[in-house]
């Protein structure tokens, strides 16, 4: 049976922290406390629900930024969805059309940014041109400043490097990383490290926690 004790402990620590904050308020709102408890009851049910897949159950720490080395963002998407299942909102920056992503319909608490030169806006999806790096960075940082311990998935880095150069991308990623730390979010970067120069790869490996993708057997 899968050991989820660390996930459950992390969830209870998070709940206790929020309860303490509510109980320290001048006027205690019982309805808000009951609502908070029901929310965590639901989260606990999501964690303890038996999983049908065999992919690893990864506990990501709030305030940390991670990198997945892969040719296509399949593991990155999986980890992002798993982090969302902890009850947080997210923002997904991707080269893929968002509506083609498997969890698009179920992820109602996610904003999608499609990296394309085509102007597009529909529901939770908006497009940004790959050469407009400042707009992309500002969208992510604005999301993080909402203070909801948000989850960021960053796919399409290779395209952004082509359009903006590695040095500019590195500056943006480190700025976002610092905002992740300050606002207690989580960032997951999906990238194929084989497309980078050795010094570029080494820089990213120093800055971000690498999640190893299991080799196919």
Beta strands, then each sheet from edge to edge (+ up, - down):
strand 1: 64-69
strand 2: 90-94
strand 3: 110-115
strand 4: 121-122
strand 5: 125-128
strand 6: 151-154
strand 7: 186-191
strand 8: 209-211
sheet 1: 4+ 5- 3- 2- 6- 7- 1- 8-
end
